[in-house]
Amino acid sequence: MSLQDFRMSERTNLLVHSVPPHALTRLAREWLLEDAPSFDPAGVCVGSEEVEARLLCKTPHTVLAGSPFFTAVFTEVGCTVHWMYQEGAHLGPDEVTLTAVVRGPARCLLLGERPALNCLARASGIASRCAQLRAKAEAAGWGGEVAGTRKTTPGFRLVEKYAMLVGGASMHRQDLSGMVMLKDNHIWASGSITEAVRAARSVCGFSSKLEVECRSTEEAREAAAAGADIVMLDNLQPPELQVAAQTLKEEFPTLQIEASGGVTPENLTSYFSPHVDVVSLGCITQGCPVADFSLKVQKPRTNKPTSKVAEQQ
């Protein structure tokens, strides 16, 4: 294991402890209730016999993410999970990778199957994409942050933001109170950038950073002069972005600059600049491919008698 891989593994081990246990329990219960709000007729045919199921990943080069949520679902229905890989592991090039083993009463295991798989597939897909984007930044020698956005699935944000971190990206702000962000509609409704910044700062005080979405160097200059900590240069083409970012850094050395709008995995590197601190992409969560996981219950072993004495017994 390289030093970089070791540090990433250590970081991921810490991330696992960042999600409060009560949040895991709450989400697991909500997902199970959504999938089985009353009876489970199919449970009748399998009963409560103890079974074993194997979790298989069928998407090569997947970054494993979401194991705390997966485990929480099965814990809630009385099953246990034994993981073959740690959270954040790169599962390798094989077409099928045995990732974990789940054991428990058959009907309970099958109750948890779909909610747990849905979560793991989504989280691992996001983490895999983030790892790919982060690798592009490292290969280019760019020291800024690749970040997600608030374009998340309602009710699933905690999982998606967590998956970004596992994949090595920044999750940006978690919610509206995580950081003050003034977008075009805030500015138009307020009348000006300066007035919007003044009003927001009067509420958020010193404890929150304040970011303003800007469409030009002039708007960004007004935002910085009004006291913004961060300006988002939105939908600027890379050549224009590079010039604007350098100009602003020269005038406001402590200003953080984010590039966003129109950024894709394919054109990401064209937004890298020593004057750009953050590049954010909505496609980290919107339209992101999921990883293909399946859970296969193993057939019970039939113990055949080996002698007439055994048959008589």
GUDRENKOL-916875 format. One record per residue (C-alpha): x, y, z; residue in three letters. Coordinates in nm, 3 decimals. Example, Ala and Ser with C-alpha at 12.3 -4.5 7.8 and 13.67 -1.06 7.14 Angstrom:
R         x         y         z   type
R     1.230    -0.450     0.780    ALA
R     1.367    -0.106     0.714    SER
This chain:
R         x         y         z   type
R     0.000     0.000     0.000    MET
R     0.141     0.339    -0.098    SER
R     0.169     0.623     0.152    LEU
R    -0.110     0.808    -0.030    GLN
R    -0.339     0.502    -0.016    ASP
R    -0.256     0.457     0.354    PHE
R    -0.346     0.818     0.432    ARG
R    -0.670     0.784     0.234    MET
R    -0.755     0.467     0.426    SER
R    -0.690     0.639     0.758    GLU
R    -0.907     0.934     0.654    ARG
R    -1.191     0.705     0.550    THR
R    -1.174     0.517     0.880    ASN
R    -1.231     0.849     1.054    LEU
R    -1.517     0.941     0.821    LEU
R    -1.707     0.628     0.924    VAL
R    -1.730     0.779     1.273    HIS
R    -1.862     1.112     1.146    SER
R    -2.220     0.990     1.104    VAL
R    -2.405     0.987     1.439    PRO
R    -2.548     0.644     1.534    PRO
R    -2.895     0.791     1.581    HIS
R    -2.888     0.926     1.224    ALA
R    -2.802     0.581     1.091    LEU
R    -3.084     0.424     1.292    THR
R    -3.336     0.689     1.185    ARG
R    -3.259     0.651     0.816    LEU
R    -3.258     0.271     0.831    ALA
R    -3.601     0.271     0.997    ARG
R    -3.742     0.519     0.747    GLU
R    -3.619     0.315     0.449    TRP
R    -3.753    -0.011     0.594    LEU
R    -4.089     0.148     0.676    LEU
R    -4.115     0.286     0.323    GLU
R    -4.053    -0.060     0.175    ASP
R    -4.266    -0.259     0.420    ALA
R    -4.533    -0.035     0.575    PRO
R    -4.760    -0.329     0.666    SER
R    -4.747    -0.700     0.571    PHE
R    -4.469    -0.886     0.390    ASP
R    -4.653    -1.179     0.225    PRO
R    -4.334    -1.307     0.060    ALA
R    -4.182    -1.359     0.402    GLY
R    -4.421    -1.649     0.457    VAL
R    -4.244    -1.872     0.205    CYS
R    -3.897    -1.831     0.358    VAL
R    -3.967    -1.816     0.729    GLY
R    -3.708    -1.736     0.993    SER
R    -3.449    -2.002     0.924    GLU
R    -3.093    -1.871     0.959    GLU
R    -2.938    -1.812     0.617    VAL
R    -2.625    -1.660     0.467    GLU
R    -2.615    -1.419     0.173    ALA
R    -2.317    -1.295    -0.021    ARG
R    -2.286    -0.932    -0.128    LEU
R    -2.138    -0.918    -0.477    LEU
R    -2.008    -0.609    -0.655    CYS
R    -2.041    -0.643    -1.032    LYS
R    -1.897    -0.305    -1.134    THR
R    -1.517    -0.316    -1.170    PRO
R    -1.307    -0.043    -1.007    HIS
R    -1.582     0.057    -0.766    THR
R    -1.498     0.263    -0.458    VAL
R    -1.689     0.108    -0.170    LEU
R    -1.902     0.364     0.014    ALA
R    -2.211     0.343     0.231    GLY
R    -2.120     0.044     0.445    SER
R    -2.233     0.212     0.773    PRO
R    -2.581     0.265     0.623    PHE
R    -2.591    -0.086     0.476    PHE
R    -2.497    -0.235     0.813    THR
R    -2.751    -0.015     0.994    ALA
R    -3.035    -0.151     0.781    VAL
R    -2.946    -0.512     0.856    PHE
R    -2.883    -0.440     1.224    THR
R    -3.235    -0.302     1.242    GLU
R    -3.381    -0.634     1.118    VAL
R    -3.162    -0.854     1.336    GLY
R    -2.894    -0.954     1.087    CYS
R    -2.514    -0.927     1.097    THR
R    -2.273    -0.811     0.825    VAL
R    -1.913    -0.920     0.784    HIS
R    -1.720    -0.696     0.545    TRP
R    -1.437    -0.825     0.329    MET
R    -1.323    -0.471     0.249    TYR
R    -1.301    -0.147     0.443    GLN
R    -1.500     0.161     0.355    GLU
R    -1.329     0.355     0.075    GLY
R    -1.155     0.049    -0.068    ALA
R    -1.105     0.023    -0.445    HIS
R    -1.259    -0.313    -0.527    LEU
R    -1.041    -0.384    -0.828    GLY
R    -1.088    -0.499    -1.188    PRO
R    -1.271    -0.829    -1.136    ASP
R    -1.615    -0.865    -1.292    GLU
R    -1.752    -0.997    -0.961    VAL
R    -1.606    -0.917    -0.618    THR
R    -1.727    -1.079    -0.296    LEU
R    -1.765    -0.772    -0.075    THR
R    -1.949    -0.886     0.238    ALA
R    -2.145    -1.170     0.395    VAL
R    -2.483    -1.111     0.562    VAL
R    -2.633    -1.362     0.807    ARG
R    -2.971    -1.371     0.977    GLY
R    -3.330    -1.498     0.964    PRO
R    -3.431    -1.542     0.600    ALA
R    -3.742    -1.321     0.607    ARG
R    -3.554    -1.046     0.793    CYS
R    -3.256    -1.060     0.558    LEU
R    -3.486    -1.023     0.259    LEU
R    -3.667    -0.733     0.426    LEU
R    -3.341    -0.541     0.444    GLY
R    -3.208    -0.646     0.105    GLU
R    -3.343    -0.376    -0.125    ARG
R    -3.310    -0.068     0.102    PRO
R    -2.952    -0.166     0.189    ALA
R    -2.854    -0.236    -0.173    LEU
R    -3.009     0.087    -0.300    ASN
R    -2.809     0.288    -0.049    CYS
R    -2.481     0.107    -0.116    LEU
R    -2.518     0.127    -0.495    ALA
R    -2.588     0.501    -0.489    ARG
R    -2.319     0.588    -0.238    ALA
R    -2.052     0.376    -0.410    SER
R    -2.138     0.528    -0.748    GLY
R    -2.090     0.879    -0.612    ILE
R    -1.768     0.789    -0.432    ALA
R    -1.632     0.626    -0.747    SER
R    -1.700     0.935    -0.955    ARG
R    -1.546     1.161    -0.690    CYS
R    -1.234     0.946    -0.679    ALA
R    -1.200     0.971    -1.057    GLN
R    -1.236     1.350    -1.048    LEU
R    -0.994     1.381    -0.757    ARG
R    -0.742     1.169    -0.948    ALA
R    -0.762     1.414    -1.240    LYS
R    -0.684     1.704    -1.007    ALA
R    -0.385     1.523    -0.859    GLU
R    -0.253     1.422    -1.201    ALA
R    -0.272     1.786    -1.311    ALA
R    -0.091     1.904    -0.998    GLY
R    -0.386     2.122    -0.897    TRP
R    -0.414     2.177    -0.523    GLY
R    -0.771     2.304    -0.502    GLY
R    -1.089     2.121    -0.403    GLU
R    -1.330     1.932    -0.626    VAL
R    -1.671     1.982    -0.467    ALA
R    -2.027     1.861    -0.492    GLY
R    -2.335     2.080    -0.473    THR
R    -2.672     2.092    -0.296    ARG
R    -2.828     1.913    -0.596    LYS
R    -2.900     1.602    -0.393    THR
R    -3.187     1.354    -0.368    THR
R    -3.450     1.470    -0.113    PRO
R    -3.424     1.257     0.201    GLY
R    -3.093     1.106     0.090    PHE
R    -2.858     1.401     0.129    ARG
R    -2.665     1.267     0.427    LEU
R    -2.570     0.954     0.233    VAL
R    -2.473     1.145    -0.080    GLU
R    -2.267     1.406     0.103    LYS
R    -2.094     1.132     0.302    TYR
R    -2.015     0.945    -0.021    ALA
R    -1.848     1.256    -0.164    MET
R    -1.610     1.261     0.132    LEU
R    -1.532     0.890     0.095    VAL
R    -1.445     0.952    -0.270    GLY
R    -1.207     1.234    -0.180    GLY
R    -1.422     1.532    -0.284    ALA
R    -1.552     1.821    -0.078    SER
R    -1.922     1.811     0.002    MET
R    -1.949     2.195    -0.018    HIS
R    -2.217     2.318     0.225    ARG
R    -2.442     2.057     0.383    GLN
R    -2.757     2.272     0.387    ASP
R    -2.876     2.633     0.381    LEU
R    -2.742     2.702     0.729    SER
R    -2.402     2.547     0.660    GLY
R    -2.281     2.857     0.478    MET
R    -2.450     3.171     0.345    VAL
R    -2.470     3.152    -0.032    MET
R    -2.630     3.438    -0.223    LEU
R    -2.741     3.331    -0.569    LYS
R    -2.881     3.536    -0.855    ASP
R    -3.237     3.528    -0.721    ASN
R    -3.127     3.656    -0.380    HIS
R    -2.944     3.944    -0.546    ILE
R    -3.227     4.035    -0.781    TRP
R    -3.477     4.025    -0.494    ALA
R    -3.250     4.240    -0.276    SER
R    -3.172     4.497    -0.543    GLY
R    -2.793     4.467    -0.549    SER
R    -2.501     4.248    -0.447    ILE
R    -2.391     4.501    -0.186    THR
R    -2.733     4.515    -0.024    GLU
R    -2.772     4.136    -0.027    ALA
R    -2.433     4.088     0.139    VAL
R    -2.506     4.353     0.400    ARG
R    -2.842     4.202     0.493    ALA
R    -2.712     3.844     0.510    ALA
R    -2.404     3.942     0.711    ARG
R    -2.624     4.113     0.970    SER
R    -2.776     3.774     1.049    VAL
R    -2.495     3.521     1.001    CYS
R    -2.235     3.728     1.188    GLY
R    -1.871     3.624     1.212    PHE
R    -1.929     3.249     1.246    SER
R    -2.037     3.173     0.888    SER
R    -1.862     3.223     0.558    LYS
R    -2.052     3.415     0.293    LEU
R    -2.039     3.330    -0.078    GLU
R    -2.186     3.520    -0.372    VAL
R    -2.267     3.380    -0.713    GLU
R    -2.128     3.616    -0.979    CYS
R    -2.154     3.626    -1.357    ARG
R    -1.862     3.858    -1.425    SER
R    -1.543     4.008    -1.284    THR
R    -1.734     4.328    -1.207    GLU
R    -1.996     4.147    -0.998    GLU
R    -1.725     3.951    -0.817    ALA
R    -1.537     4.271    -0.742    ARG
R    -1.852     4.425    -0.592    GLU
R    -1.912     4.113    -0.381    ALA
R    -1.555     4.111    -0.249    ALA
R    -1.566     4.481    -0.168    ALA
R    -1.894     4.428     0.018    ALA
R    -1.733     4.166     0.240    GLY
R    -1.792     3.829     0.072    ALA
R    -1.549     3.554     0.173    ASP
R    -1.598     3.352    -0.146    ILE
R    -1.714     3.436    -0.496    VAL
R    -1.850     3.177    -0.735    MET
R    -1.766     3.258    -1.094    LEU
R    -2.068     3.099    -1.255    ASP
R    -2.088     2.978    -1.615    ASN
R    -1.770     3.152    -1.728    LEU
R    -1.584     2.978    -2.007    GLN
R    -1.239     2.852    -1.898    PRO
R    -1.033     3.123    -2.076    PRO
R    -1.249     3.401    -1.929    GLU
R    -1.246     3.227    -1.590    LEU
R    -0.867     3.212    -1.579    GLN
R    -0.833     3.587    -1.645    VAL
R    -1.108     3.681    -1.398    ALA
R    -0.966     3.461    -1.122    ALA
R    -0.616     3.605    -1.157    GLN
R    -0.747     3.962    -1.162    THR
R    -0.953     3.908    -0.848    LEU
R    -0.673     3.736    -0.658    LYS
R    -0.442     4.027    -0.733    GLU
R    -0.698     4.276    -0.599    GLU
R    -0.828     4.061    -0.309    PHE
R    -0.553     3.813    -0.207    PRO
R    -0.759     3.646     0.069    THR
R    -1.069     3.601    -0.146    LEU
R    -1.159     3.239    -0.221    GLN
R    -1.269     3.170    -0.576    ILE
R    -1.500     2.892    -0.686    GLU
R    -1.569     2.794    -1.047    ALA
R    -1.901     2.635    -1.131    SER
R    -2.153     2.595    -1.410    GLY
R    -2.096     2.386    -1.720    GLY
R    -1.824     2.177    -1.555    VAL
R    -1.824     1.809    -1.652    THR
R    -1.586     1.517    -1.588    PRO
R    -1.466     1.560    -1.946    GLU
R    -1.376     1.932    -1.928    ASN
R    -1.286     1.949    -1.557    LEU
R    -0.913     2.001    -1.610    THR
R    -0.970     2.316    -1.818    SER
R    -1.104     2.487    -1.503    TYR
R    -0.791     2.422    -1.298    PHE
R    -0.587     2.730    -1.216    SER
R    -0.354     2.840    -0.936    PRO
R    -0.605     3.122    -0.879    HIS
R    -0.911     2.894    -0.848    VAL
R    -0.963     2.734    -0.508    ASP
R    -1.273     2.522    -0.572    VAL
R    -1.441     2.366    -0.875    VAL
R    -1.794     2.235    -0.810    SER
R    -1.997     1.996    -1.023    LEU
R    -2.365     1.905    -0.998    GLY
R    -2.300     1.583    -1.193    CYS
R    -2.139     1.431    -0.884    ILE
R    -2.494     1.353    -0.771    THR
R    -2.715     1.429    -1.073    GLN
R    -2.689     1.162    -1.342    GLY
R    -2.412     0.979    -1.162    CYS
R    -2.395     0.606    -1.248    PRO
R    -2.461     0.368    -0.960    VAL
R    -2.247     0.067    -0.875    ALA
R    -2.406    -0.272    -0.939    ASP
R    -2.439    -0.475    -0.620    PHE
R    -2.646    -0.789    -0.561    SER
R    -2.717    -1.003    -0.258    LEU
R    -2.735    -1.378    -0.316    LYS
R    -2.875    -1.613    -0.051    VAL
R    -2.674    -1.934    -0.041    GLN
R    -2.858    -2.261    -0.076    LYS
R    -2.860    -2.471     0.245    PRO
R    -2.608    -2.750     0.243    ARG
R    -2.758    -3.097     0.232    THR
R    -2.577    -3.334     0.467    ASN
R    -2.601    -3.674     0.304    LYS
R    -2.561    -3.985     0.526    PRO
R    -2.223    -4.149     0.478    THR
R    -2.313    -4.495     0.614    SER
R    -2.604    -4.723     0.697    LYS
R    -2.551    -4.644     1.063    VAL
R    -2.592    -4.275     0.988    ALA
R    -2.906    -4.350     0.786    GLU
R    -3.056    -4.544     1.079    GLN
R    -2.977    -4.257     1.314    GLN
